[in-house]
Amino acid sequence: MTEQNYLVLAPLFATSGDADVVFEGSDLAFVLREIDDCIFNVIGAAYVHGFMDGQAMEGRDIRNFTLI
């Protein structure tokens, strides 16, 4: 469960404090773990009930990421 009470199906090694994100243009949610200021490890894909079909963008913290 997220802090906002969304049900999450995530990789087994996801932990409390990891971020559930949906990248613009993606149909999947991902679990990210911040390892340093604005540097993240991708933990894996996830399903977040009620978060997948555009709901993620409504009233949420929107951040820009650079993927390399």
PyMOL Python script that loads the backbone (N, CA, C, O; Angstrom):
from pymol import cmd

cmd.read_pdbstr("""\
ATOM      1  N   MET A   1       0.853  -1.188   0.000  1.00  0.00           N
ATOM      2  CA  MET A   1       0.000   0.000   0.000  1.00  0.00           C
ATOM      3  C   MET A   1       0.894   1.245   0.000  1.00  0.00           C
ATOM      4  O   MET A   1       1.944   1.279   0.641  1.00  0.00           O
ATOM      5  N   THR A   2       0.444   2.265  -0.738  1.00  0.00           N
ATOM      6  CA  THR A   2       1.169   3.529  -0.718  1.00  0.00           C
ATOM      7  C   THR A   2       0.671   4.393   0.430  1.00  0.00           C
ATOM      8  O   THR A   2      -0.300   4.043   1.100  1.00  0.00           O
ATOM      9  N   GLU A   3       1.333   5.515   0.656  1.00  0.00           N
ATOM     10  CA  GLU A   3       0.890   6.446   1.690  1.00  0.00           C
ATOM     11  C   GLU A   3      -0.505   6.989   1.378  1.00  0.00           C
ATOM     12  O   GLU A   3      -1.236   7.391   2.284  1.00  0.00           O
ATOM     13  N   GLN A   4      -0.874   7.000   0.085  1.00  0.00           N
ATOM     14  CA  GLN A   4      -2.181   7.489  -0.332  1.00  0.00           C
ATOM     15  C   GLN A   4      -3.197   6.343  -0.442  1.00  0.00           C
ATOM     16  O   GLN A   4      -4.275   6.517  -1.010  1.00  0.00           O
ATOM     17  N   ASN A   5      -2.849   5.180   0.101  1.00  0.00           N
ATOM     18  CA  ASN A   5      -3.714   3.993   0.139  1.00  0.00           C
ATOM     19  C   ASN A   5      -4.014   3.380  -1.222  1.00  0.00           C
ATOM     20  O   ASN A   5      -5.098   2.834  -1.428  1.00  0.00           O
ATOM     21  N   TYR A   6      -3.067   3.462  -2.152  1.00  0.00           N
ATOM     22  CA  TYR A   6      -3.176   2.739  -3.407  1.00  0.00           C
ATOM     23  C   TYR A   6      -2.601   1.341  -3.212  1.00  0.00           C
ATOM     24  O   TYR A   6      -1.564   1.172  -2.571  1.00  0.00           O
ATOM     25  N   LEU A   7      -3.277   0.344  -3.766  1.00  0.00           N
ATOM     26  CA  LEU A   7      -2.782  -1.023  -3.737  1.00  0.00           C
ATOM     27  C   LEU A   7      -1.725  -1.176  -4.817  1.00  0.00           C
ATOM     28  O   LEU A   7      -1.955  -0.809  -5.969  1.00  0.00           O
ATOM     29  N   VAL A   8      -0.557  -1.721  -4.452  1.00  0.00           N
ATOM     30  CA  VAL A   8       0.565  -1.849  -5.382  1.00  0.00           C
ATOM     31  C   VAL A   8       0.989  -3.306  -5.488  1.00  0.00           C
ATOM     32  O   VAL A   8       1.155  -3.992  -4.479  1.00  0.00           O
ATOM     33  N   LEU A   9       1.161  -3.766  -6.715  1.00  0.00           N
ATOM     34  CA  LEU A   9       1.820  -5.047  -6.980  1.00  0.00           C
ATOM     35  C   LEU A   9       3.198  -4.686  -7.514  1.00  0.00           C
ATOM     36  O   LEU A   9       3.329  -4.185  -8.631  1.00  0.00           O
ATOM     37  N   ALA A  10       4.216  -4.941  -6.715  1.00  0.00           N
ATOM     38  CA  ALA A  10       5.571  -4.495  -7.032  1.00  0.00           C
ATOM     39  C   ALA A  10       6.555  -5.648  -6.855  1.00  0.00           C
ATOM     40  O   ALA A  10       6.208  -6.684  -6.288  1.00  0.00           O
ATOM     41  N   PRO A  11       7.794  -5.466  -7.347  1.00  0.00           N
ATOM     42  CA  PRO A  11       8.811  -6.497  -7.134  1.00  0.00           C
ATOM     43  C   PRO A  11       9.009  -6.788  -5.648  1.00  0.00           C
ATOM     44  O   PRO A  11       8.816  -5.912  -4.805  1.00  0.00           O
ATOM     45  N   LEU A  12       9.391  -8.008  -5.338  1.00  0.00           N
ATOM     46  CA  LEU A  12       9.593  -8.417  -3.942  1.00  0.00           C
ATOM     47  C   LEU A  12      10.606  -7.557  -3.208  1.00  0.00           C
ATOM     48  O   LEU A  12      10.478  -7.350  -2.002  1.00  0.00           O
ATOM     49  N   PHE A  13      11.612  -7.051  -3.914  1.00  0.00           N
ATOM     50  CA  PHE A  13      12.662  -6.284  -3.241  1.00  0.00           C
ATOM     51  C   PHE A  13      12.337  -4.795  -3.145  1.00  0.00           C
ATOM     52  O   PHE A  13      13.203  -4.015  -2.750  1.00  0.00           O
ATOM     53  N   ALA A  14      11.108  -4.371  -3.497  1.00  0.00           N
ATOM     54  CA  ALA A  14      10.680  -2.995  -3.253  1.00  0.00           C
ATOM     55  C   ALA A  14      10.501  -2.808  -1.749  1.00  0.00           C
ATOM     56  O   ALA A  14      10.044  -3.717  -1.055  1.00  0.00           O
ATOM     57  N   THR A  15      10.860  -1.632  -1.249  1.00  0.00           N
ATOM     58  CA  THR A  15      10.776  -1.370   0.186  1.00  0.00           C
ATOM     59  C   THR A  15      10.042  -0.066   0.460  1.00  0.00           C
ATOM     60  O   THR A  15       9.794   0.731  -0.445  1.00  0.00           O
ATOM     61  N   SER A  16       9.705   0.130   1.713  1.00  0.00           N
ATOM     62  CA  SER A  16       9.098   1.380   2.133  1.00  0.00           C
ATOM     63  C   SER A  16      10.037   2.530   1.794  1.00  0.00           C
ATOM     64  O   SER A  16      11.241   2.444   2.032  1.00  0.00           O
ATOM     65  N   GLY A  17       9.493   3.590   1.247  1.00  0.00           N
ATOM     66  CA  GLY A  17      10.304   4.738   0.864  1.00  0.00           C
ATOM     67  C   GLY A  17      10.613   4.780  -0.622  1.00  0.00           C
ATOM     68  O   GLY A  17      11.027   5.821  -1.132  1.00  0.00           O
ATOM     69  N   ASP A  18      10.422   3.667  -1.332  1.00  0.00           N
ATOM     70  CA  ASP A  18      10.600   3.673  -2.779  1.00  0.00           C
ATOM     71  C   ASP A  18       9.481   4.498  -3.403  1.00  0.00           C
ATOM     72  O   ASP A  18       8.399   4.627  -2.829  1.00  0.00           O
ATOM     73  N   ALA A  19       9.744   5.048  -4.567  1.00  0.00           N
ATOM     74  CA  ALA A  19       8.762   5.886  -5.260  1.00  0.00           C
ATOM     75  C   ALA A  19       8.064   5.093  -6.353  1.00  0.00           C
ATOM     76  O   ALA A  19       8.705   4.372  -7.118  1.00  0.00           O
ATOM     77  N   ASP A  20       6.744   5.232  -6.418  1.00  0.00           N
ATOM     78  CA  ASP A  20       5.956   4.683  -7.518  1.00  0.00           C
ATOM     79  C   ASP A  20       5.783   5.809  -8.527  1.00  0.00           C
ATOM     80  O   ASP A  20       5.235   6.860  -8.198  1.00  0.00           O
ATOM     81  N   VAL A  21       6.248   5.594  -9.755  1.00  0.00           N
ATOM     82  CA  VAL A  21       6.190   6.655 -10.760  1.00  0.00           C
ATOM     83  C   VAL A  21       5.594   6.125 -12.053  1.00  0.00           C
ATOM     84  O   VAL A  21       5.674   4.935 -12.359  1.00  0.00           O
ATOM     85  N   VAL A  22       4.995   7.040 -12.802  1.00  0.00           N
ATOM     86  CA  VAL A  22       4.546   6.752 -14.158  1.00  0.00           C
ATOM     87  C   VAL A  22       5.206   7.795 -15.043  1.00  0.00           C
ATOM     88  O   VAL A  22       4.994   8.995 -14.866  1.00  0.00           O
ATOM     89  N   PHE A  23       6.002   7.337 -15.990  1.00  0.00           N
ATOM     90  CA  PHE A  23       6.658   8.250 -16.909  1.00  0.00           C
ATOM     91  C   PHE A  23       5.670   8.699 -17.973  1.00  0.00           C
ATOM     92  O   PHE A  23       4.852   7.906 -18.438  1.00  0.00           O
ATOM     93  N   GLU A  24       5.741   9.963 -18.358  1.00  0.00           N
ATOM     94  CA  GLU A  24       4.847  10.495 -19.377  1.00  0.00           C
ATOM     95  C   GLU A  24       4.930   9.638 -20.636  1.00  0.00           C
ATOM     96  O   GLU A  24       6.019   9.354 -21.135  1.00  0.00           O
ATOM     97  N   GLY A  25       3.787   9.239 -21.135  1.00  0.00           N
ATOM     98  CA  GLY A  25       3.722   8.412 -22.328  1.00  0.00           C
ATOM     99  C   GLY A  25       3.797   6.923 -22.069  1.00  0.00           C
ATOM    100  O   GLY A  25       3.682   6.127 -23.001  1.00  0.00           O
ATOM    101  N   SER A  26       3.988   6.534 -20.818  1.00  0.00           N
ATOM    102  CA  SER A  26       4.098   5.121 -20.476  1.00  0.00           C
ATOM    103  C   SER A  26       2.769   4.594 -19.941  1.00  0.00           C
ATOM    104  O   SER A  26       2.016   5.315 -19.285  1.00  0.00           O
ATOM    105  N   ASP A  27       2.498   3.334 -20.231  1.00  0.00           N
ATOM    106  CA  ASP A  27       1.315   2.676 -19.677  1.00  0.00           C
ATOM    107  C   ASP A  27       1.643   1.904 -18.407  1.00  0.00           C
ATOM    108  O   ASP A  27       0.756   1.303 -17.801  1.00  0.00           O
ATOM    109  N   LEU A  28       2.901   1.915 -18.001  1.00  0.00           N
ATOM    110  CA  LEU A  28       3.347   1.157 -16.834  1.00  0.00           C
ATOM    111  C   LEU A  28       3.795   2.091 -15.716  1.00  0.00           C
ATOM    112  O   LEU A  28       4.278   3.196 -15.961  1.00  0.00           O
ATOM    113  N   ALA A  29       3.626   1.626 -14.502  1.00  0.00           N
ATOM    114  CA  ALA A  29       4.224   2.300 -13.354  1.00  0.00           C
ATOM    115  C   ALA A  29       5.552   1.614 -13.066  1.00  0.00           C
ATOM    116  O   ALA A  29       5.742   0.445 -13.403  1.00  0.00           O
ATOM    117  N   PHE A  30       6.454   2.332 -12.452  1.00  0.00           N
ATOM    118  CA  PHE A  30       7.757   1.789 -12.080  1.00  0.00           C
ATOM    119  C   PHE A  30       8.052   2.145 -10.635  1.00  0.00           C
ATOM    120  O   PHE A  30       7.580   3.159 -10.123  1.00  0.00           O
ATOM    121  N   VAL A  31       8.829   1.310  -9.993  1.00  0.00           N
ATOM    122  CA  VAL A  31       9.306   1.579  -8.644  1.00  0.00           C
ATOM    123  C   VAL A  31      10.744   2.064  -8.771  1.00  0.00           C
ATOM    124  O   VAL A  31      11.592   1.388  -9.353  1.00  0.00           O
ATOM    125  N   LEU A  32      11.010   3.255  -8.212  1.00  0.00           N
ATOM    126  CA  LEU A  32      12.357   3.829  -8.224  1.00  0.00           C
ATOM    127  C   LEU A  32      12.839   3.989  -6.794  1.00  0.00           C
ATOM    128  O   LEU A  32      12.054   4.240  -5.879  1.00  0.00           O
ATOM    129  N   ARG A  33      14.143   3.841  -6.618  1.00  0.00           N
ATOM    130  CA  ARG A  33      14.752   4.057  -5.304  1.00  0.00           C
ATOM    131  C   ARG A  33      15.827   5.119  -5.463  1.00  0.00           C
ATOM    132  O   ARG A  33      16.755   4.960  -6.256  1.00  0.00           O
ATOM    133  N   GLU A  34      15.700   6.208  -4.705  1.00  0.00           N
ATOM    134  CA  GLU A  34      16.688   7.282  -4.772  1.00  0.00           C
ATOM    135  C   GLU A  34      17.950   6.845  -4.035  1.00  0.00           C
ATOM    136  O   GLU A  34      17.898   6.470  -2.864  1.00  0.00           O
ATOM    137  N   ILE A  35      19.085   6.899  -4.736  1.00  0.00           N
ATOM    138  CA  ILE A  35      20.348   6.501  -4.125  1.00  0.00           C
ATOM    139  C   ILE A  35      21.241   7.698  -3.840  1.00  0.00           C
ATOM    140  O   ILE A  35      22.190   7.600  -3.062  1.00  0.00           O
ATOM    141  N   ASP A  36      20.940   8.816  -4.462  1.00  0.00           N
ATOM    142  CA  ASP A  36      21.650  10.066  -4.234  1.00  0.00           C
ATOM    143  C   ASP A  36      20.726  11.171  -4.739  1.00  0.00           C
ATOM    144  O   ASP A  36      19.681  10.881  -5.320  1.00  0.00           O
ATOM    145  N   ASP A  37      21.090  12.408  -4.530  1.00  0.00           N
ATOM    146  CA  ASP A  37      20.252  13.520  -4.949  1.00  0.00           C
ATOM    147  C   ASP A  37      19.929  13.419  -6.441  1.00  0.00           C
ATOM    148  O   ASP A  37      20.805  13.605  -7.286  1.00  0.00           O
ATOM    149  N   CYS A  38      18.680  13.126  -6.755  1.00  0.00           N
ATOM    150  CA  CYS A  38      18.169  13.008  -8.126  1.00  0.00           C
ATOM    151  C   CYS A  38      18.800  11.879  -8.928  1.00  0.00           C
ATOM    152  O   CYS A  38      18.779  11.915 -10.158  1.00  0.00           O
ATOM    153  N   ILE A  39      19.351  10.890  -8.265  1.00  0.00           N
ATOM    154  CA  ILE A  39      19.862   9.691  -8.938  1.00  0.00           C
ATOM    155  C   ILE A  39      19.075   8.507  -8.395  1.00  0.00           C
ATOM    156  O   ILE A  39      19.030   8.275  -7.187  1.00  0.00           O
ATOM    157  N   PHE A  40      18.454   7.762  -9.306  1.00  0.00           N
ATOM    158  CA  PHE A  40      17.541   6.693  -8.915  1.00  0.00           C
ATOM    159  C   PHE A  40      17.934   5.375  -9.558  1.00  0.00           C
ATOM    160  O   PHE A  40      18.438   5.344 -10.680  1.00  0.00           O
ATOM    161  N   ASN A  41      17.700   4.296  -8.841  1.00  0.00           N
ATOM    162  CA  ASN A  41      17.749   2.943  -9.405  1.00  0.00           C
ATOM    163  C   ASN A  41      16.340   2.546  -9.771  1.00  0.00           C
ATOM    164  O   ASN A  41      15.403   2.816  -9.019  1.00  0.00           O
ATOM    165  N   VAL A  42      16.175   1.904 -10.922  1.00  0.00           N
ATOM    166  CA  VAL A  42      14.883   1.349 -11.289  1.00  0.00           C
ATOM    167  C   VAL A  42      14.799  -0.024 -10.639  1.00  0.00           C
ATOM    168  O   VAL A  42      15.594  -0.911 -10.947  1.00  0.00           O
ATOM    169  N   ILE A  43      13.841  -0.196  -9.743  1.00  0.00           N
ATOM    170  CA  ILE A  43      13.660  -1.458  -9.039  1.00  0.00           C
ATOM    171  C   ILE A  43      12.871  -2.431  -9.911  1.00  0.00           C
ATOM    172  O   ILE A  43      13.149  -3.630  -9.921  1.00  0.00           O
ATOM    173  N   GLY A  44      11.890  -1.908 -10.639  1.00  0.00           N
ATOM    174  CA  GLY A  44      11.123  -2.755 -11.542  1.00  0.00           C
ATOM    175  C   GLY A  44       9.775  -2.155 -11.867  1.00  0.00           C
ATOM    176  O   GLY A  44       9.405  -1.098 -11.356  1.00  0.00           O
ATOM    177  N   ALA A  45       9.046  -2.848 -12.728  1.00  0.00           N
ATOM    178  CA  ALA A  45       7.702  -2.421 -13.103  1.00  0.00           C
ATOM    179  C   ALA A  45       6.724  -2.771 -11.987  1.00  0.00           C
ATOM    180  O   ALA A  45       6.960  -3.685 -11.197  1.00  0.00           O
ATOM    181  N   ALA A  46       5.633  -2.034 -11.939  1.00  0.00           N
ATOM    182  CA  ALA A  46       4.631  -2.256 -10.900  1.00  0.00           C
ATOM    183  C   ALA A  46       3.245  -1.974 -11.454  1.00  0.00           C
ATOM    184  O   ALA A  46       3.085  -1.298 -12.470  1.00  0.00           O
ATOM    185  N   TYR A  47       2.262  -2.503 -10.772  1.00  0.00           N
ATOM    186  CA  TYR A  47       0.876  -2.152 -11.036  1.00  0.00           C
ATOM    187  C   TYR A  47       0.365  -1.419  -9.809  1.00  0.00           C
ATOM    188  O   TYR A  47       0.464  -1.921  -8.690  1.00  0.00           O
ATOM    189  N   VAL A  48      -0.181  -0.233 -10.023  1.00  0.00           N
ATOM    190  CA  VAL A  48      -0.738   0.556  -8.927  1.00  0.00           C
ATOM    191  C   VAL A  48      -2.214   0.774  -9.245  1.00  0.00           C
ATOM    192  O   VAL A  48      -2.553   1.534 -10.152  1.00  0.00           O
ATOM    193  N   HIS A  49      -3.086   0.109  -8.501  1.00  0.00           N
ATOM    194  CA  HIS A  49      -4.519   0.178  -8.771  1.00  0.00           C
ATOM    195  C   HIS A  49      -5.031   1.606  -8.597  1.00  0.00           C
ATOM    196  O   HIS A  49      -4.810   2.225  -7.556  1.00  0.00           O
ATOM    197  N   GLY A  50      -5.718   2.129  -9.621  1.00  0.00           N
ATOM    198  CA  GLY A  50      -6.251   3.482  -9.568  1.00  0.00           C
ATOM    199  C   GLY A  50      -5.244   4.540  -9.926  1.00  0.00           C
ATOM    200  O   GLY A  50      -5.498   5.727  -9.720  1.00  0.00           O
ATOM    201  N   PHE A  51      -4.098   4.140 -10.459  1.00  0.00           N
ATOM    202  CA  PHE A  51      -2.979   5.052 -10.699  1.00  0.00           C
ATOM    203  C   PHE A  51      -2.509   4.970 -12.143  1.00  0.00           C
ATOM    204  O   PHE A  51      -1.620   5.716 -12.554  1.00  0.00           O
ATOM    205  N   MET A  52      -3.104   4.063 -12.917  1.00  0.00           N
ATOM    206  CA  MET A  52      -2.501   3.701 -14.193  1.00  0.00           C
ATOM    207  C   MET A  52      -3.038   4.477 -15.399  1.00  0.00           C
ATOM    208  O   MET A  52      -2.246   4.827 -16.274  1.00  0.00           O
ATOM    209  N   ASP A  53      -4.292   4.753 -15.485  1.00  0.00           N
ATOM    210  CA  ASP A  53      -4.888   5.296 -16.701  1.00  0.00           C
ATOM    211  C   ASP A  53      -5.044   6.807 -16.644  1.00  0.00           C
ATOM    212  O   ASP A  53      -6.150   7.321 -16.807  1.00  0.00           O
ATOM    213  N   GLY A  54      -3.955   7.521 -16.414  1.00  0.00           N
ATOM    214  CA  GLY A  54      -4.005   8.969 -16.367  1.00  0.00           C
ATOM    215  C   GLY A  54      -4.262   9.537 -14.987  1.00  0.00           C
ATOM    216  O   GLY A  54      -4.030  10.725 -14.764  1.00  0.00           O
ATOM    217  N   GLN A  55      -4.735   8.724 -14.053  1.00  0.00           N
ATOM    218  CA  GLN A  55      -5.010   9.227 -12.713  1.00  0.00           C
ATOM    219  C   GLN A  55      -3.729   9.702 -12.026  1.00  0.00           C
ATOM    220  O   GLN A  55      -3.778  10.543 -11.128  1.00  0.00           O
ATOM    221  N   ALA A  56      -2.601   9.170 -12.442  1.00  0.00           N
ATOM    222  CA  ALA A  56      -1.331   9.508 -11.796  1.00  0.00           C
ATOM    223  C   ALA A  56      -0.995  10.984 -11.937  1.00  0.00           C
ATOM    224  O   ALA A  56      -0.272  11.529 -11.103  1.00  0.00           O
ATOM    225  N   MET A  57      -1.496  11.634 -12.958  1.00  0.00           N
ATOM    226  CA  MET A  57      -1.134  13.021 -13.212  1.00  0.00           C
ATOM    227  C   MET A  57      -2.030  14.000 -12.455  1.00  0.00           C
ATOM    228  O   MET A  57      -1.721  15.190 -12.408  1.00  0.00           O
ATOM    229  N   GLU A  58      -3.106  13.543 -11.875  1.00  0.00           N
ATOM    230  CA  GLU A  58      -4.069  14.418 -11.217  1.00  0.00           C
ATOM    231  C   GLU A  58      -3.621  14.763  -9.803  1.00  0.00           C
ATOM    232  O   GLU A  58      -3.671  13.916  -8.911  1.00  0.00           O
ATOM    233  N   GLY A  59      -3.183  16.004  -9.592  1.00  0.00           N
ATOM    234  CA  GLY A  59      -2.842  16.479  -8.258  1.00  0.00           C
ATOM    235  C   GLY A  59      -1.617  15.810  -7.650  1.00  0.00           C
ATOM    236  O   GLY A  59      -1.522  15.702  -6.427  1.00  0.00           O
ATOM    237  N   ARG A  60      -0.702  15.369  -8.455  1.00  0.00           N
ATOM    238  CA  ARG A  60       0.478  14.662  -7.961  1.00  0.00           C
ATOM    239  C   ARG A  60       1.734  15.522  -8.092  1.00  0.00           C
ATOM    240  O   ARG A  60       1.754  16.519  -8.814  1.00  0.00           O
ATOM    241  N   ASP A  61       2.753  15.120  -7.393  1.00  0.00           N
ATOM    242  CA  ASP A  61       4.068  15.727  -7.494  1.00  0.00           C
ATOM    243  C   ASP A  61       4.657  15.333  -8.838  1.00  0.00           C
ATOM    244  O   ASP A  61       4.946  14.158  -9.065  1.00  0.00           O
ATOM    245  N   ILE A  62       4.839  16.294  -9.729  1.00  0.00           N
ATOM    246  CA  ILE A  62       5.383  16.022 -11.056  1.00  0.00           C
ATOM    247  C   ILE A  62       6.831  16.484 -11.073  1.00  0.00           C
ATOM    248  O   ILE A  62       7.133  17.642 -10.785  1.00  0.00           O
ATOM    249  N   ARG A  63       7.720  15.559 -11.414  1.00  0.00           N
ATOM    250  CA  ARG A  63       9.156  15.858 -11.466  1.00  0.00           C
ATOM    251  C   ARG A  63       9.695  15.450 -12.817  1.00  0.00           C
ATOM    252  O   ARG A  63       9.176  14.533 -13.454  1.00  0.00           O
ATOM    253  N   ASN A  64      10.727  16.127 -13.247  1.00  0.00           N
ATOM    254  CA  ASN A  64      11.409  15.773 -14.481  1.00  0.00           C
ATOM    255  C   ASN A  64      12.579  14.855 -14.164  1.00  0.00           C
ATOM    256  O   ASN A  64      13.322  15.081 -13.208  1.00  0.00           O
ATOM    257  N   PHE A  65      12.734  13.810 -14.985  1.00  0.00           N
ATOM    258  CA  PHE A  65      13.833  12.869 -14.845  1.00  0.00           C
ATOM    259  C   PHE A  65      14.612  12.852 -16.149  1.00  0.00           C
ATOM    260  O   PHE A  65      14.033  13.005 -17.224  1.00  0.00           O
ATOM    261  N   THR A  66      15.885  12.672 -16.061  1.00  0.00           N
ATOM    262  CA  THR A  66      16.703  12.417 -17.241  1.00  0.00           C
ATOM    263  C   THR A  66      17.160  10.984 -17.174  1.00  0.00           C
ATOM    264  O   THR A  66      17.838  10.584 -16.227  1.00  0.00           O
ATOM    265  N   LEU A  67      16.792  10.204 -18.178  1.00  0.00           N
ATOM    266  CA  LEU A  67      17.191   8.811 -18.230  1.00  0.00           C
ATOM    267  C   LEU A  67      18.379   8.682 -19.155  1.00  0.00           C
ATOM    268  O   LEU A  67      18.375   9.211 -20.266  1.00  0.00           O
ATOM    269  N   ILE A  68      19.408   7.969 -18.687  1.00  0.00           N
ATOM    270  CA  ILE A  68      20.598   7.760 -19.530  1.00  0.00           C
ATOM    271  C   ILE A  68      20.891   6.280 -19.647  1.00  0.00           C
ATOM    272  O   ILE A  68      21.851   5.891 -20.313  1.00  0.00           O
TER     273      ILE A  68
END
""", "prot")
cmd.dss("prot")
cmd.show_as("cartoon", "prot")
cmd.util.cbc("prot")
cmd.orient("prot")
